Amino acid sequence: MQDVDGETISPDGLTGDGGKPLSDLDAPSERILRDVISLRLELERSQSVLDDMDEAVMVLETKVGALRDEHRRIARNLAMLEDKKNALMEHISDLRSIAKKIQSEAEASEVLKNAIQLELQALYADRSGILRQLTSVKDGLQRIKTDKRGMEPVGKQQRGLLEKAHALLKEAHNRMELSIILSK
């Protein structure tokens, strides 16, 4: 090891000035030389500690950079998740609106179905009444037909009599006209 002046310093032999023993130096110079050696060793140890610290700082800066990158990535993911959440909430809101609309339409359909069923029952009742009336009309027509068949021979006889009466009245009318003409 060398001191500030470039002389070799050995910690065990403590020689200086070209290898002279330190015991030949005066006491204040010896003390200063020992302090210089001690400070130089302390400086080297401190430099080594500083180098280790610089290396540790570089490692920590790398880790901090990686953590910042991770923080940015997480922040982006959170923003994307927030957007997805908002989209899903909007979709859920739309689905709830559609569900309410469907429920309202189902209730309206149920009311309409009940009204149609009541109307159908009324139509069935009307149909039954109309069928009874049709049956009654058919029975009446059948009776009229039967009565007509029974009256037909009597009607033919009456027609024949009416035709004879008409012919006799016409003949009488003609004779009266002839007698009025002749009486003039």
C-alpha positions in Angstrom: 0.0 0.0 0.0 1.2 3.5 -0.7 0.8 6.7 1.2 -0.1 10.1 -0.1 3.5 10.8 -1.2 3.8 7.5 -3.1 5.9 5.7 -0.5 5.2 2.1 0.4 3.3 1.6 3.6 3.0 -1.8 5.2 0.6 -2.1 8.0 2.6 -4.8 9.8 6.1 -3.4 9.7 5.0 0.3 9.6 7.8 1.5 7.5 8.0 4.6 5.4 10.6 6.8 3.7 12.1 4.1 1.6 11.5 1.3 4.0 12.7 3.0 7.2 11.0 1.7 10.3 8.4 4.1 11.8 10.2 4.0 15.1 12.9 6.2 13.5 10.2 8.9 12.8 9.3 11.4 15.4 6.1 10.8 17.4 3.8 13.4 15.8 4.8 12.2 12.3 4.2 8.7 13.4 0.8 9.5 14.7 -0.1 11.4 11.6 1.1 8.5 9.4 -1.0 6.0 11.5 -4.0 8.3 11.1 -3.4 8.5 7.4 -3.2 4.7 7.1 -6.2 4.3 9.2 -8.2 6.8 7.3 -7.0 5.3 4.0 -8.3 1.9 5.1 -11.5 3.4 6.3 -11.8 5.2 2.9 -11.3 1.9 1.1 -13.9 0.2 3.3 -16.3 3.1 2.8 -15.7 3.0 -0.9 -16.4 -0.7 -1.0 -19.6 0.0 1.1 -20.5 2.8 -1.3 -20.0 0.5 -4.3 -22.2 -2.1 -2.7 -24.8 0.6 -1.9 -24.6 1.9 -5.5 -25.2 -1.7 -6.7 -28.1 -2.0 -4.2 -29.5 1.3 -5.4 -29.4 0.2 -9.0 -31.1 -3.1 -8.1 -33.7 -1.1 -6.1 -34.2 1.4 -9.0 -34.8 -1.6 -11.3 -37.3 -3.0 -8.9 -39.0 0.4 -8.4 -39.2 0.7 -12.3 -40.7 -2.8 -12.5 -43.1 -1.9 -9.7 -44.1 1.3 -11.5 -44.7 -0.7 -14.7 -46.7 -3.2 -12.7 -48.7 -0.3 -11.1 -49.4 1.2 -14.5 -50.5 -2.2 -15.9 -52.8 -2.8 -12.8 -54.2 0.7 -13.3 -55.0 0.0 -16.9 -56.5 -3.3 -16.0 -58.6 -1.6 -13.3 -59.8 1.0 -15.9 -60.7 -1.7 -18.4 -62.5 -3.7 -15.6 -64.3 -0.5 -14.6 -65.4 0.0 -18.3 -66.5 -3.6 -18.4 -68.4 -3.2 -15.2 -70.1 -0.1 -16.5 -71.1 -1.9 -19.7 -72.3 -4.9 -17.7 -74.3 -2.6 -15.4 -75.9 -1.0 -18.4 -76.7 -4.4 -19.9 -78.2 -5.5 -16.6 -80.3 -2.3 -16.5 -81.5 -3.0 -20.1 -82.3 -6.6 -19.2 -84.2 -5.4 -16.1 -86.2 -3.0 -18.3 -86.9 -5.8 -20.8 -88.0 -8.1 -17.9 -90.3 -5.4 -16.5 -91.8 -4.9 -20.0 -92.2 -8.6 -20.5 -93.9 -8.9 -17.1 -96.2 -6.0 -17.9 -97.0 -7.6 -21.3 -97.6 -11.0 -19.6 -100.0 -9.4 -17.1 -101.8 -7.6 -20.0 -101.9 -10.9 -21.9 -103.4 -12.6 -18.9 -106.1 -9.9 -18.6 -106.8 -10.2 -22.3 -106.9 -14.0 -22.1 -109.4 -13.8 -19.2 -111.6 -11.4 -21.2 -111.4 -13.6 -24.3 -112.4 -16.7 -22.2 -115.4 -14.8 -20.8 -116.3 -13.7 -24.3 -115.9 -17.3 -25.5 -118.2 -18.5 -22.7 -120.8 -15.9 -23.7 -120.5 -17.0 -27.4 -121.0 -20.6 -26.3 -124.1 -19.6 -24.4 -125.4 -17.6 -27.4 -124.6 -20.5 -29.7 -126.6 -22.8 -27.4 -129.6 -20.4 -27.6 -129.3 -20.1 -31.3 -129.1 -23.9 -31.7 -132.3 -24.2 -29.7 -133.9 -21.6 -31.8 -132.8 -23.3 -35.0 -134.1 -26.6 -33.7 -137.4 -24.9 -33.0 -137.5 -23.4 -36.5 -136.6 -26.8 -38.0 -139.4 -28.4 -36.1 -141.8 -25.6 -37.1 -140.8 -26.0 -40.8 -141.3 -29.8 -40.5 -144.8 -29.3 -39.1 -145.6 -26.8 -41.8 -144.4 -29.2 -44.4 -146.4 -32.0 -42.8 -149.5 -29.8 -42.6 -149.1 -28.7 -46.2 -149.0 -32.3 -47.4 -152.2 -32.9 -45.4 -153.9 -29.8 -46.8 -152.8 -30.4 -50.4 -155.7 -32.6 -51.4 -158.2 -30.3 -49.7 -156.6 -27.4 -51.5 -156.9 -29.1 -54.9 -160.5 -29.7 -54.3 -161.1 -26.1 -53.2 -159.2 -24.9 -56.3 -161.4 -27.0 -58.5 -164.5 -25.6 -56.8 -163.2 -22.0 -57.1 -162.5 -22.5 -60.8 -166.0 -23.8 -61.4 -167.5 -20.9 -59.4 -165.3 -18.5 -61.4 -166.5 -20.0 -64.6 -170.1 -19.8 -63.6 -169.8 -16.2 -62.4 -168.1 -15.3 -65.7 -170.9 -17.0 -67.6 -173.5 -15.2 -65.6 -171.7 -11.9 -66.1 -171.6 -12.5 -69.8 -175.3 -13.3 -69.9 -176.1 -10.2 -67.9 -174.1 -8.0 -70.3 -175.9 -9.7 -73.2 -179.3 -9.1 -71.7 -178.5 -5.5 -71.0 -177.4 -5.1 -74.6 -180.4 -6.8 -75.9 -182.7 -4.9 -73.7 -181.7 -1.7 -75.1 
